[in-house]
Structures are given as structure tokens and as C-alpha cells.
Amino acid sequence: MEKVRVSKLQLLMTFCLPLVYLSCTMSNESAGQQQDSSSFVSYNSIQSTDTLPKLTTNQQTAFDALNSIQVQGKHLYSTFSGIHHDCLPPDTSFVISQAELLLAMKTLLERHYTHIKAEQRSKLANESVLAQEEYLVLQCNENSNGTINDKSINIPNSGSWILPEILGRRDLIIEW
């Protein structure tokens, strides 16, 4: 009778690899059986709980005006709500009223949007502030272009302003 030589590698491949394979597949099967189906959220429930309320006429007018300003220049733009902005954390923050934002918007438009007729600038400024009664402003001075604050409106208007979470829909960025 002839002796067959079996190497250690052949033994390993013959006996150990199938055991490893079986242990992995059995582990995955038991883990799958133990998963609780309540941890999954159906698509329909996401759709119904993740909707924002319908905008009022004034709110939609404000967003339309902001969109119009955005496409006519480079000193105001919108982003998705709650994203990270380069200048965060801010140098300072403050809350302004709708009336104070109106003064700031008029200043912005007069300073940087002179190609728009004065009548249209006034209309856009008046409409752009209608979304909310108050606005949080996060001010960053690192990108300041050296603009001096306009003391007549009593709020700083230099650097960058981030008005986050306007109606939970967008962040507004103003580059003074």
C-alpha cells in the first residue's frame, strides 16, 4: 500500500476553512433572527413625519425675494438649512427684528446691488424680511472686506452674516 503525503496546508483547508465558513454563516443567520422589526422605519412614515408646514403667502413672498436677490448678485445666497458653514463658530451672535433686518437689507442692496433700480431694491428689501418676526444672526468677521459698520442702523454690517434655519428650510448668508 502506498502512503499519501498530506501537507499541513491541505489539512487546514480541508477541516478549518469549512468550520470558519459555517461559524460565520450561522452567526449571521442568528443575528438576523434576533433583529427587532420595530427598529426599521417605513418609507411612508418618514414621508408623513418629515414634511414642513405649507408656507404662508408672506413667507413665500420673502423666499421669492431672497431668490431674486441671490441670482442678481454675489453678496447674498441661501444654503440648505443646518449645514456646516466655513466661518463657524461665529465671532458674535445677536437677534434682530424684522424691522432691523429690513434696514440691513436696504443697506446691502444700496451698497452692492446698484445695478437694480432703486424702486425694485426697495420692493425686494421689503419683501425679503417677511418670513419671520425675528432672526438669529451669526456674525463672522474673518471674511470682512474692511467695510465700516453703518452706525445709523445700529447693528454691525460687516464680515459675513449667517441667518440659520429660516423657517427650518434654509440658511441665509450675507457677505457684507
LODREN-264262 format. One line per field, with one value per residue: residue number from 0; residue in three letters; x, y, z of N, C-alpha, C in turn. Coordinates in steps of 0.2 Angstrom, whole numbers, plus 5000, padded with zeros to 4 digits. Layout:
midren = (NUM / ...)
kollum = (ALA / ...)
n.east = (X / ...)
n.north = (Y / ...)
n.up = (Z / ...)
ca.east = (X / ...)
ca.north = (Y / ...)
ca.up = (Z / ...)
c.east = (X / ...)
c.north = (Y / ...)
c.up = (Z / ...)
% end
This chain:
midren = (0 / 1 / 2 / 3 / 4 / 5 / 6 / 7 / 8 / 9 / 10 / 11 / 12 / 13 / 14 / 15 / 16 / 17 / 18 / 19 / 20 / 21 / 22 / 23 / 24 / 25 / 26 / 27 / 28 / 29 / 30 / 31 / 32 / 33 / 34 / 35 / 36 / 37 / 38 / 39 / 40 / 41 / 42 / 43 / 44 / 45 / 46 / 47 / 48 / 49 / 50 / 51 / 52 / 53 / 54 / 55 / 56 / 57 / 58 / 59 / 60 / 61 / 62 / 63 / 64 / 65 / 66 / 67 / 68 / 69 / 70 / 71 / 72 / 73 / 74 / 75 / 76 / 77 / 78 / 79 / 80 / 81 / 82 / 83 / 84 / 85 / 86 / 87 / 88 / 89 / 90 / 91 / 92 / 93 / 94 / 95 / 96 / 97 / 98 / 99 / 100 / 101 / 102 / 103 / 104 / 105 / 106 / 107 / 108 / 109 / 110 / 111 / 112 / 113 / 114 / 115 / 116 / 117 / 118 / 119 / 120 / 121 / 122 / 123 / 124 / 125 / 126 / 127 / 128 / 129 / 130 / 131 / 132 / 133 / 134 / 135 / 136 / 137 / 138 / 139 / 140 / 141 / 142 / 143 / 144 / 145 / 146 / 147 / 148 / 149 / 150 / 151 / 152 / 153 / 154 / 155 / 156 / 157 / 158 / 159 / 160 / 161 / 162 / 163 / 164 / 165 / 166 / 167 / 168 / 169 / 170 / 171 / 172 / 173 / 174 / 175)
kollum = (MET / GLU / LYS / VAL / ARG / VAL / SER / LYS / LEU / GLN / LEU / LEU / MET / THR / PHE / CYS / LEU / PRO / LEU / VAL / TYR / LEU / SER / CYS / THR / MET / SER / ASN / GLU / SER / ALA / GLY / GLN / GLN / GLN / ASP / SER / SER / SER / PHE / VAL / SER / TYR / ASN / SER / ILE / GLN / SER / THR / ASP / THR / LEU / PRO / LYS / LEU / THR / THR / ASN / GLN / GLN / THR / ALA / PHE / ASP / ALA / LEU / ASN / SER / ILE / GLN / VAL / GLN / GLY / LYS / HIS / LEU / TYR / SER / THR / PHE / SER / GLY / ILE / HIS / HIS / ASP / CYS / LEU / PRO / PRO / ASP / THR / SER / PHE / VAL / ILE / SER / GLN / ALA / GLU / LEU / LEU / LEU / ALA / MET / LYS / THR / LEU / LEU / GLU / ARG / HIS / TYR / THR / HIS / ILE / LYS / ALA / GLU / GLN / ARG / SER / LYS / LEU / ALA / ASN / GLU / SER / VAL / LEU / ALA / GLN / GLU / GLU / TYR / LEU / VAL / LEU / GLN / CYS / ASN / GLU / ASN / SER / ASN / GLY / THR / ILE / ASN / ASP / LYS / SER / ILE / ASN / ILE / PRO / ASN / SER / GLY / SER / TRP / ILE / LEU / PRO / GLU / ILE / LEU / GLY / ARG / ARG / ASP / LEU / ILE / ILE / GLU / TRP)
n.east = (5004 / 5002 / 5008 / 5001 / 5005 / 5001 / 5000 / 5002 / 4995 / 4985 / 4977 / 4973 / 4965 / 4955 / 4949 / 4948 / 4944 / 4930 / 4924 / 4926 / 4919 / 4906 / 4904 / 4903 / 4892 / 4882 / 4882 / 4878 / 4865 / 4858 / 4859 / 4852 / 4839 / 4837 / 4835 / 4825 / 4810 / 4804 / 4814 / 4816 / 4811 / 4797 / 4796 / 4784 / 4781 / 4791 / 4790 / 4778 / 4780 / 4791 / 4788 / 4787 / 4778 / 4765 / 4770 / 4765 / 4758 / 4765 / 4777 / 4781 / 4783 / 4793 / 4804 / 4804 / 4808 / 4821 / 4827 / 4827 / 4836 / 4847 / 4851 / 4854 / 4866 / 4881 / 4882 / 4873 / 4866 / 4858 / 4858 / 4856 / 4846 / 4854 / 4867 / 4885 / 4895 / 4909 / 4914 / 4910 / 4914 / 4904 / 4910 / 4902 / 4885 / 4868 / 4851 / 4839 / 4826 / 4812 / 4811 / 4824 / 4831 / 4826 / 4831 / 4845 / 4845 / 4841 / 4852 / 4862 / 4857 / 4858 / 4872 / 4878 / 4871 / 4868 / 4865 / 4852 / 4837 / 4832 / 4818 / 4815 / 4824 / 4820 / 4808 / 4811 / 4819 / 4809 / 4800 / 4809 / 4811 / 4800 / 4797 / 4799 / 4797 / 4808 / 4826 / 4840 / 4856 / 4872 / 4888 / 4903 / 4919 / 4930 / 4930 / 4929 / 4928 / 4934 / 4924 / 4916 / 4905 / 4888 / 4883 / 4871 / 4861 / 4862 / 4867 / 4879 / 4886 / 4896 / 4909 / 4903 / 4887 / 4877 / 4861 / 4853 / 4843 / 4830 / 4813 / 4815 / 4820 / 4830 / 4847 / 4853 / 4865 / 4875 / 4886 / 4895)
n.north = (4994 / 5011 / 5026 / 5041 / 5057 / 5071 / 5087 / 5100 / 5112 / 5107 / 5100 / 5110 / 5117 / 5108 / 5105 / 5116 / 5128 / 5125 / 5125 / 5138 / 5145 / 5140 / 5144 / 5158 / 5160 / 5154 / 5163 / 5175 / 5172 / 5169 / 5182 / 5189 / 5184 / 5189 / 5202 / 5216 / 5220 / 5232 / 5242 / 5246 / 5259 / 5263 / 5269 / 5276 / 5282 / 5290 / 5300 / 5306 / 5311 / 5320 / 5331 / 5349 / 5363 / 5371 / 5385 / 5402 / 5415 / 5427 / 5422 / 5414 / 5424 / 5431 / 5422 / 5421 / 5434 / 5434 / 5424 / 5431 / 5441 / 5434 / 5428 / 5440 / 5445 / 5444 / 5444 / 5439 / 5424 / 5408 / 5392 / 5375 / 5371 / 5371 / 5366 / 5364 / 5379 / 5388 / 5398 / 5396 / 5392 / 5407 / 5424 / 5433 / 5434 / 5438 / 5444 / 5450 / 5461 / 5460 / 5473 / 5478 / 5469 / 5473 / 5486 / 5482 / 5475 / 5484 / 5492 / 5483 / 5481 / 5494 / 5496 / 5485 / 5481 / 5490 / 5490 / 5486 / 5494 / 5508 / 5508 / 5494 / 5488 / 5493 / 5487 / 5473 / 5472 / 5475 / 5464 / 5454 / 5451 / 5446 / 5433 / 5429 / 5435 / 5438 / 5436 / 5426 / 5430 / 5425 / 5431 / 5433 / 5439 / 5436 / 5436 / 5449 / 5463 / 5475 / 5484 / 5498 / 5498 / 5503 / 5515 / 5521 / 5512 / 5504 / 5491 / 5479 / 5478 / 5470 / 5459 / 5442 / 5437 / 5424 / 5418 / 5407 / 5393 / 5398 / 5398 / 5384 / 5379 / 5385 / 5392 / 5408 / 5417 / 5432 / 5442 / 5455)
n.up = (5000 / 4996 / 5003 / 5006 / 5005 / 5015 / 5016 / 5029 / 5026 / 5017 / 5026 / 5034 / 5025 / 5022 / 5034 / 5043 / 5036 / 5031 / 5044 / 5049 / 5039 / 5041 / 5054 / 5053 / 5044 / 5052 / 5063 / 5057 / 5052 / 5065 / 5070 / 5062 / 5064 / 5077 / 5076 / 5079 / 5072 / 5074 / 5074 / 5062 / 5050 / 5041 / 5024 / 5021 / 5034 / 5036 / 5026 / 5030 / 5043 / 5041 / 5034 / 5030 / 5036 / 5026 / 5017 / 5021 / 5012 / 5014 / 5018 / 5007 / 4998 / 5004 / 5002 / 4988 / 4985 / 4991 / 4983 / 4971 / 4974 / 4976 / 4964 / 4957 / 4961 / 4971 / 4985 / 4993 / 4998 / 4998 / 5008 / 5011 / 5025 / 5041 / 5037 / 5039 / 5040 / 5034 / 5042 / 5055 / 5072 / 5076 / 5077 / 5084 / 5090 / 5087 / 5090 / 5078 / 5074 / 5062 / 5057 / 5059 / 5051 / 5039 / 5038 / 5037 / 5025 / 5016 / 5016 / 5012 / 4999 / 4993 / 4994 / 4987 / 4976 / 4965 / 4952 / 4951 / 4949 / 4960 / 4965 / 4963 / 4971 / 4984 / 4985 / 4984 / 4996 / 5006 / 5004 / 5007 / 5020 / 5026 / 5031 / 5044 / 5061 / 5070 / 5068 / 5070 / 5070 / 5065 / 5066 / 5057 / 5057 / 5050 / 5036 / 5032 / 5022 / 5026 / 5027 / 5035 / 5049 / 5048 / 5057 / 5058 / 5057 / 5068 / 5070 / 5068 / 5051 / 5044 / 5038 / 5038 / 5038 / 5045 / 5044 / 5052 / 5049 / 5043 / 5044 / 5046 / 5034 / 5026 / 5026 / 5027 / 5019 / 5021 / 5013 / 5018)
ca.east = (5000 / 5006 / 5007 / 4999 / 5008 / 4996 / 5003 / 4998 / 4990 / 4979 / 4973 / 4970 / 4960 / 4950 / 4945 / 4947 / 4940 / 4923 / 4922 / 4926 / 4913 / 4900 / 4903 / 4901 / 4885 / 4877 / 4882 / 4874 / 4858 / 4855 / 4859 / 4846 / 4833 / 4836 / 4834 / 4818 / 4807 / 4802 / 4819 / 4815 / 4806 / 4795 / 4796 / 4778 / 4781 / 4796 / 4787 / 4772 / 4783 / 4797 / 4786 / 4787 / 4771 / 4765 / 4772 / 4760 / 4759 / 4771 / 4783 / 4783 / 4785 / 4800 / 4808 / 4805 / 4813 / 4828 / 4830 / 4828 / 4842 / 4853 / 4853 / 4856 / 4872 / 4885 / 4883 / 4868 / 4865 / 4855 / 4860 / 4851 / 4846 / 4858 / 4873 / 4891 / 4897 / 4916 / 4916 / 4908 / 4909 / 4904 / 4913 / 4897 / 4878 / 4863 / 4844 / 4837 / 4819 / 4810 / 4812 / 4831 / 4833 / 4824 / 4836 / 4851 / 4844 / 4841 / 4859 / 4865 / 4855 / 4861 / 4879 / 4881 / 4866 / 4867 / 4863 / 4845 / 4833 / 4830 / 4811 / 4815 / 4828 / 4816 / 4802 / 4815 / 4821 / 4803 / 4798 / 4813 / 4811 / 4793 / 4797 / 4799 / 4797 / 4814 / 4831 / 4846 / 4862 / 4879 / 4892 / 4910 / 4922 / 4936 / 4930 / 4927 / 4932 / 4935 / 4918 / 4914 / 4898 / 4884 / 4880 / 4864 / 4856 / 4864 / 4869 / 4885 / 4885 / 4902 / 4910 / 4898 / 4881 / 4873 / 4854 / 4852 / 4836 / 4824 / 4808 / 4818 / 4820 / 4836 / 4851 / 4854 / 4872 / 4876 / 4893 / 4895)
ca.north = (5000 / 5017 / 5031 / 5048 / 5063 / 5076 / 5093 / 5104 / 5116 / 5103 / 5098 / 5116 / 5119 / 5103 / 5105 / 5123 / 5133 / 5124 / 5127 / 5145 / 5147 / 5138 / 5148 / 5165 / 5160 / 5153 / 5169 / 5180 / 5169 / 5170 / 5189 / 5191 / 5182 / 5192 / 5209 / 5218 / 5224 / 5239 / 5246 / 5249 / 5264 / 5263 / 5275 / 5280 / 5285 / 5296 / 5305 / 5309 / 5315 / 5324 / 5337 / 5355 / 5366 / 5375 / 5392 / 5407 / 5420 / 5432 / 5418 / 5413 / 5431 / 5433 / 5417 / 5423 / 5440 / 5432 / 5421 / 5436 / 5445 / 5429 / 5427 / 5446 / 5447 / 5439 / 5446 / 5435 / 5417 / 5403 / 5385 / 5370 / 5373 / 5367 / 5363 / 5367 / 5384 / 5388 / 5403 / 5394 / 5396 / 5414 / 5429 / 5435 / 5432 / 5443 / 5443 / 5456 / 5461 / 5461 / 5480 / 5479 / 5466 / 5477 / 5491 / 5479 / 5473 / 5490 / 5494 / 5478 / 5482 / 5500 / 5495 / 5480 / 5480 / 5497 / 5489 / 5486 / 5501 / 5510 / 5505 / 5487 / 5487 / 5494 / 5481 / 5467 / 5473 / 5475 / 5458 / 5448 / 5451 / 5444 / 5426 / 5428 / 5441 / 5439 / 5432 / 5425 / 5432 / 5423 / 5436 / 5431 / 5445 / 5434 / 5437 / 5456 / 5467 / 5481 / 5489 / 5501 / 5497 / 5509 / 5517 / 5524 / 5506 / 5502 / 5484 / 5478 / 5475 / 5469 / 5452 / 5438 / 5435 / 5418 / 5418 / 5400 / 5389 / 5402 / 5393 / 5377 / 5377 / 5387 / 5396 / 5414 / 5420 / 5439 / 5444 / 5462)
ca.up = (5000 / 4995 / 5008 / 5003 / 5010 / 5016 / 5019 / 5034 / 5022 / 5014 / 5032 / 5036 / 5020 / 5022 / 5040 / 5047 / 5032 / 5032 / 5051 / 5049 / 5035 / 5045 / 5060 / 5051 / 5042 / 5057 / 5067 / 5053 / 5052 / 5071 / 5071 / 5058 / 5068 / 5083 / 5074 / 5080 / 5066 / 5076 / 5073 / 5055 / 5049 / 5034 / 5020 / 5022 / 5040 / 5035 / 5022 / 5033 / 5048 / 5039 / 5030 / 5033 / 5035 / 5020 / 5018 / 5020 / 5006 / 5015 / 5019 / 5000 / 4995 / 5006 / 4999 / 4981 / 4985 / 4993 / 4977 / 4966 / 4976 / 4976 / 4957 / 4954 / 4964 / 4974 / 4992 / 4997 / 4995 / 5003 / 5008 / 5014 / 5032 / 5046 / 5035 / 5042 / 5036 / 5035 / 5047 / 5061 / 5076 / 5074 / 5082 / 5089 / 5088 / 5090 / 5087 / 5076 / 5072 / 5055 / 5055 / 5059 / 5045 / 5033 / 5037 / 5034 / 5018 / 5012 / 5016 / 5007 / 4992 / 4991 / 4994 / 4982 / 4970 / 4962 / 4945 / 4952 / 4950 / 4967 / 4966 / 4964 / 4978 / 4990 / 4985 / 4986 / 5003 / 5010 / 5004 / 5009 / 5028 / 5029 / 5033 / 5052 / 5065 / 5072 / 5065 / 5073 / 5066 / 5067 / 5063 / 5057 / 5054 / 5046 / 5029 / 5032 / 5017 / 5028 / 5027 / 5041 / 5051 / 5047 / 5064 / 5058 / 5058 / 5075 / 5070 / 5063 / 5045 / 5041 / 5038 / 5035 / 5042 / 5043 / 5047 / 5051 / 5050 / 5042 / 5044 / 5046 / 5027 / 5023 / 5030 / 5023 / 5020 / 5018 / 5013 / 5018)
c.east = (5004 / 5004 / 5006 / 5001 / 5003 / 5000 / 4998 / 4993 / 4984 / 4974 / 4969 / 4964 / 4954 / 4946 / 4943 / 4943 / 4933 / 4920 / 4921 / 4920 / 4906 / 4898 / 4901 / 4894 / 4880 / 4876 / 4877 / 4867 / 4855 / 4855 / 4853 / 4839 / 4832 / 4835 / 4826 / 4816 / 4805 / 4808 / 4820 / 4810 / 4804 / 4795 / 4790 / 4778 / 4786 / 4793 / 4782 / 4775 / 4788 / 4795 / 4786 / 4780 / 4771 / 4766 / 4766 / 4762 / 4765 / 4777 / 4786 / 4786 / 4792 / 4805 / 4809 / 4809 / 4820 / 4831 / 4831 / 4835 / 4848 / 4855 / 4855 / 4863 / 4876 / 4886 / 4878 / 4866 / 4862 / 4858 / 4855 / 4852 / 4850 / 4864 / 4879 / 4893 / 4905 / 4918 / 4914 / 4914 / 4910 / 4908 / 4908 / 4890 / 4873 / 4856 / 4842 / 4829 / 4818 / 4812 / 4820 / 4834 / 4832 / 4829 / 4843 / 4850 / 4844 / 4848 / 4863 / 4864 / 4858 / 4868 / 4881 / 4877 / 4864 / 4864 / 4855 / 4842 / 4831 / 4823 / 4811 / 4819 / 4824 / 4811 / 4806 / 4816 / 4815 / 4800 / 4802 / 4813 / 4804 / 4792 / 4796 / 4799 / 4804 / 4819 / 4837 / 4851 / 4868 / 4884 / 4899 / 4913 / 4928 / 4936 / 4928 / 4931 / 4934 / 4930 / 4917 / 4907 / 4895 / 4881 / 4873 / 4859 / 4857 / 4865 / 4875 / 4884 / 4892 / 4904 / 4905 / 4893 / 4878 / 4867 / 4852 / 4844 / 4830 / 4818 / 4809 / 4819 / 4827 / 4840 / 4852 / 4861 / 4872 / 4883 / 4893 / 4901)
c.north = (5006 / 5022 / 5038 / 5053 / 5069 / 5082 / 5096 / 5109 / 5113 / 5101 / 5104 / 5118 / 5114 / 5103 / 5112 / 5127 / 5132 / 5126 / 5134 / 5148 / 5146 / 5143 / 5155 / 5165 / 5159 / 5159 / 5174 / 5178 / 5171 / 5178 / 5192 / 5190 / 5186 / 5200 / 5211 / 5222 / 5231 / 5244 / 5249 / 5254 / 5264 / 5269 / 5279 / 5284 / 5291 / 5301 / 5309 / 5313 / 5320 / 5330 / 5343 / 5358 / 5370 / 5382 / 5397 / 5411 / 5424 / 5428 / 5416 / 5419 / 5432 / 5428 / 5419 / 5429 / 5438 / 5428 / 5426 / 5440 / 5440 / 5429 / 5434 / 5449 / 5442 / 5440 / 5442 / 5429 / 5413 / 5396 / 5381 / 5372 / 5368 / 5364 / 5367 / 5373 / 5386 / 5393 / 5401 / 5391 / 5403 / 5418 / 5432 / 5433 / 5437 / 5441 / 5450 / 5455 / 5461 / 5468 / 5481 / 5475 / 5470 / 5483 / 5488 / 5477 / 5479 / 5493 / 5490 / 5480 / 5488 / 5500 / 5491 / 5479 / 5486 / 5496 / 5487 / 5493 / 5502 / 5507 / 5498 / 5485 / 5488 / 5489 / 5475 / 5467 / 5472 / 5468 / 5452 / 5447 / 5448 / 5437 / 5425 / 5435 / 5443 / 5434 / 5432 / 5426 / 5429 / 5427 / 5433 / 5437 / 5443 / 5436 / 5445 / 5459 / 5474 / 5486 / 5491 / 5500 / 5504 / 5510 / 5519 / 5518 / 5503 / 5495 / 5483 / 5475 / 5475 / 5462 / 5448 / 5437 / 5428 / 5419 / 5411 / 5398 / 5394 / 5397 / 5386 / 5375 / 5379 / 5391 / 5402 / 5416 / 5427 / 5440 / 5452 / 5465)
c.up = (5000 / 5000 / 5004 / 5008 / 5010 / 5019 / 5025 / 5031 / 5020 / 5020 / 5034 / 5032 / 5021 / 5028 / 5043 / 5043 / 5032 / 5039 / 5051 / 5045 / 5039 / 5051 / 5058 / 5048 / 5047 / 5062 / 5063 / 5053 / 5059 / 5073 / 5067 / 5061 / 5074 / 5082 / 5075 / 5074 / 5068 / 5075 / 5066 / 5054 / 5042 / 5030 / 5021 / 5028 / 5040 / 5032 / 5026 / 5039 / 5047 / 5034 / 5034 / 5032 / 5029 / 5022 / 5017 / 5014 / 5008 / 5016 / 5012 / 4997 / 4997 / 5003 / 4992 / 4981 / 4986 / 4987 / 4972 / 4968 / 4975 / 4968 / 4954 / 4957 / 4967 / 4982 / 4996 / 4994 / 5000 / 5002 / 5011 / 5022 / 5036 / 5043 / 5039 / 5037 / 5038 / 5041 / 5054 / 5066 / 5075 / 5079 / 5087 / 5086 / 5091 / 5087 / 5084 / 5074 / 5065 / 5053 / 5055 / 5053 / 5039 / 5032 / 5034 / 5027 / 5013 / 5011 / 5011 / 5000 / 4989 / 4990 / 4988 / 4976 / 4967 / 4955 / 4945 / 4953 / 4958 / 4969 / 4968 / 4970 / 4984 / 4990 / 4987 / 4994 / 5008 / 5010 / 5007 / 5016 / 5030 / 5031 / 5040 / 5055 / 5068 / 5069 / 5069 / 5068 / 5069 / 5063 / 5063 / 5054 / 5050 / 5039 / 5027 / 5026 / 5019 / 5028 / 5034 / 5043 / 5050 / 5054 / 5064 / 5059 / 5065 / 5075 / 5066 / 5057 / 5041 / 5041 / 5035 / 5040 / 5040 / 5047 / 5046 / 5052 / 5049 / 5040 / 5043 / 5039 / 5024 / 5028 / 5025 / 5024 / 5017 / 5019 / 5012 / 5014)
% end
